[in-house]
Amino acid sequence: MKTLILFLDAISSTDFNEKNCPFLWNLARNGAYGSTEIIPSCYHTEYSMLSGCLPLKHNTWTWFYLKKNSSFSKIKYILPLLKLLEKLKLKKIARNMADVYINLFRLFSGKTRFLKSYRIPFELIGDFEIAVDKSYVDHNPLPVPTLFDVFREKGIRYAAMDYPTISNNKGTFFYFGKSDFKQLRKVNKLLRKNSVVYAHIWELDAIEHKYGLHSKEALEHIKKLDNRIKEIISSCKEKIRVIIFSDHGGCNVKKTRNILPSIKDYSEKYFIGSTDAQIWLKEPSKKDELKKILKKEGYLIYDEENIGKELKIPYKRDFVGDMMIAVKPEEQLYPDFFRDTGKVASMHGYTEKMPELNGIFIANGFDLKTRKIKDMKLYDIMPTILNAMKIKIPEVCDGKPRVK
Ligand SMILES: [Zn+2]
């Protein structure tokens, strides 16, 4: 018996139907299916999905946080060179050089979570650090167990893949299969030797950002994935059980907002993402003044007063800032630290909900009584998978099993 678990990034529950993905639709119809509600404003959603715990327990929700002497601070040694390259209009080369440089330091200190520096200004990169040291498919990446930690404890032979790493019962290794179809070919091979195979298939996310939710390009990609998954499952010689889920959908962007003019006089440091921004103030006494301005401009504001209660994120100043602001669905921030251009068709990562932002969850082949899954949250995914596989759920989990 084999179990295949696929994390299909960015499939919205509103794109999940018979026409767009007939094979997956059929799996859902003959198994258990439901849409999933997003975890608010999370860049690191996978850590919550695969641990069944909210950020209050593991604090892994943002990609970058403020840190002195971070692995990124080493960039100061090549900063003059990077600036020279920028001046010579060799921006791309400078950026690649910075990315290789900072990630090599992370690699040599045993870390397995890597990120690019995107468009974080070179003079600011050194102030920040990646929020977590290990990839979530690595062994014991969090203070709480992940799905894969449970598999290892139970002696279940597994392989878990998320670019650029692949992890199994023995350890964590590099795997540079960059396209979805390369990864799915690898899944096919891994299924022969492991009883559980997990993979994060992620190209749709970028396609939706570029062309939009429900776009021709996005729907074509979903159909191709549907076909490829059908081939893998039908060519498997043993009985195979399948779990498929996504982390979010998206919504098409209608409004772009520039937050810089409002915060530049108040902030000592800031980090601007596509839907939220952390602000560290020059003078903490001016906090209420800035809050009032930003509220009036229509931003949502989170700080020590409400972030735990509303977003289930612990208040830590280095991570949240003196305050974190967020835009509403269908809006985006630009300039931000992630893109060269303000042109993006679709976005996700909001603190407020709308149906297009919901993801999907499918379980097939587990002998479940449940058909329609109700009220599922992303942090229910790990407990639900364990329950379907008849494995005991760790007591620490915030999520609940949604199938019987
Ligand atoms: Zn995305």
Boltz pocket constraint, residues with backbone or C-beta under 6 A from the ligand:
constraints:
  - pocket:
      binder: B
      contacts: [[A, 205], [A, 206], [A, 209], [A, 348]]
      max_distance: 6.0
